[in-house]
Amino acid sequence: MHQECEVSIITINYNGLKDTCELLDTLPLEDDSIEVIVVDNASKEDEATQIEQRYPQVKVIRSNENLGFAGGNNLGIQAAQGKYLFFLNNDTLLSPQTSDIRHLTNRLESSPKIGMVCPKIKFAWGTNPIQYAGYTPLSKITLRNTAIGCGEADNGQYDTPHPTPYAHGAAMMVKREVIDKVGLMPECFFLYYEELDWSMMIRRTGYDIWYEPACTIFHKESQTTGQNSPLRTYYITRNRLLFVKRNNPNATRYLSYLYLIGIVALRDIIKYTLQHRLDLAKAAIKGLHDFFSKLSSLNTKL
């Protein structure tokens, strides 16, 4: 008798065959209660076929265009059979000693109010310092917040489960019933801020998000876009304004616009120009321009 699928693990591959294969090598592919879905987001080479051939147990979906983080994951959601959906960056790794995902499903099952859960996330380099043990709330005007424990050695100081305002996009598990009520990931962001926005959507529907340290995932961190790339600069500049538009009430929205444009974006553009990084300065200006010129169309994509 075929065992019912409990967990669907979904990961996005975009020109990242090596990382994706290293992740798949750490997943419990022989467990019939878990299905693994790789969405290939229009990689330049035919990486989907290589993954299919190397991992016949994995369901591979090939997109003809790069749909971004949310769009790729939404393709995976529509193909998934699991009661719980576990979204993993392809540059993460599981460990047999620390990454039992049943701790995450147990946390979700512990209360009907808990809709989403994240594991402890540690960097996959050096002595594996902590990257994420939950988030502090975003300040309404500056959008600043902190990943709890980031950069600290793990001495067990964050081993107590607790609610958190936002999930971390590198590793997050959601009940299917929550997605049925809340909707798919917002595709208007394409890259960056979508998991924060989705977290807001989930909490507005009445669910809580939890941090569960009994499960630990290791993250290589930002191998795909680069920390100082025009792509990252463009989307960060545009999307923090879009996040404010979608989530801040009118009173704080315009104060936040004023701060993010008049101080943050202006400071970035001047800094990049002085560093002779005109590509980054232009990317920031384009991010501002596209936010205002495409506002109506951006907001309609979920």
Order of alpha helices (4+ residues) and beta strands (2+ residues): beta-alpha-beta-alpha-beta-alpha-beta-beta-alpha-beta-beta-beta-beta-alpha-alpha-beta-alpha-alpha-alpha-alpha-alpha
